[in-house]
């Protein structure tokens, strides 16, 4: 759609924000007095901390692109507010009435559109997401739905998902897919308890974060260099950060001080969403985000939500290595909300 600079990402952000606003309006119309207790839930408190932090930053920092974000991504403060709202209001929306065939159709359509659109200049499939890593992350989200809602086609779904992620060339996608399969094997075949299977999967994700430091092939866009730059940039404002939506400038200034190759690139993300929160919101934002994730996992484990846990593990792996589409951010924040249902 010809909206904004990016015909793939900008329309998705704008449409997502409009739909979230409509959901909020419906929620307000349906609001009853007994719903007040929801406003005192742990999720509401944690999201409120992020809101107050961002409002404080809005007064302290007056960066030009902070409110709407980089024009290519539009992932600024305005989108963060919407994603937080979406996480809070979507937890009460049940998916049980959706026919199972819908999940399989989503899987098939994503695969077919990817085949039709082919590959880009870098020989990587990008699909309707417009970016290879975002395509892989979207498959990581859709795969558990199709897999766990279907019984006869499971081997074919695994093969198709692997091939699509492989065609995208996303190494983070391969890691995330491997984590999802390991988790499913732990609970279904090895009969591990759910908490133990989640713990093993999370530890494996954390171990995988060491892989970029062993990669010496990329000198300019090496993840380890970008991560080191982001970590140092956050140390310049460790409590409140540099402001949500303000990543590119702190990374560039820090790269110049460190005199590393990152200074010669246009880097508008830390390529790790936790480091993004560290640069933008400091330790307050990181602790808040980590607590949200921990409590969400706790809630999903308590209610034995295997499907949502599988998807959350995959999305987490993808978000720890790449800046992703608003489609993937919606998936992540929806999954976080499901843990507080």
C-alpha positions, 0 to 999 in steps of 0.5 A: 500500500502506498502509505509512508516511505515503506510500502510494506511496514508503514501501512501495517503500523497504521492499520494496527493502530486504527484497529487497536483504537477500535478495540479500545473503543469497544472495551470502553463501551462494554466497561462495567464497574466490576471491571475496575479490578482489572486496572489493579492487576500486575499487568496493568501496573507494569504497563502503567510503569512503562506509560509513566516512564514514556510520559516522563521522557516526553517532557525530558527529551524532545527528539524529533522522531521519537513520537512516531519513530523512524519513518521506515518503521514507525515504531516510536512511542505512539506504537508502544502505547498502542501495543501496551493497550493491545496486550491489556485489552486482548487478553479477554478475547477468546480464540476458541470460536475460531474454526481450526481450519483458519490456522491451517489456511493462514499457514498455507497462504503465508507459504504460497504468497512467499513462493509467488513473490520469490526472493529479493536482491539478497536471494532471501524470501521476504513474503508479504512481510517485506523483510526476511527476518520478519517473514521467519518470525511470522512463521514461528508464530503461525506454526504452533497454531497450525501444528497443534490444531492439526493431527494428520499433517504434522510432518508436512507442516514441520517440513514446510515451515522449515523450508520457508524459514530456510528460504528466508535465510534467517538464522534467528528463525532457524534457532527459534524453530529449533527451540519450538520443536525441542519444547514440543518434543520435551512435553510430548515425547520425553514427558518433561514437566511443563515448567522444566521444559520451559526452563530448558527452552529459555536456557537454550535461547540464552545460550544461542545469544553467544553465537554472534560472538563466534561469527567472524564473517560479518565485519560491518553488521556483526550482531556482537558489535551492534550489541556492544554498542547498544550496551555502552549507549545505555550506560550513558543513561542507565536509569531512564534511557534516552527516550522511547523511539530514540535509538539511532542517534545514541547508537551512532554517537556511541559507535563514534566514541568506540570507533567501531565499524557500526558508525558507518552504518545506518543502525536504527535498532539494537537487533535485540529488543531487550537492548532496545528497551535498555537504550530507550528506557534504561534499567526501569524499562528492562526490569519492567519488560523482564517481569512482564515476560516472567509473569506471562510465562508463569500464567501460561504454565499455570493454565497449561497453554502449550500452544501459546508457550510454544509461540512465545518461545519462538517469537522471543528467539526472533526478537533477541536477534533482529528488529521485526515487523509490527506484525511480530510485535503484535504477536509478542504483546498478544502472547504476553497478554494471554499469560495474564488472562 
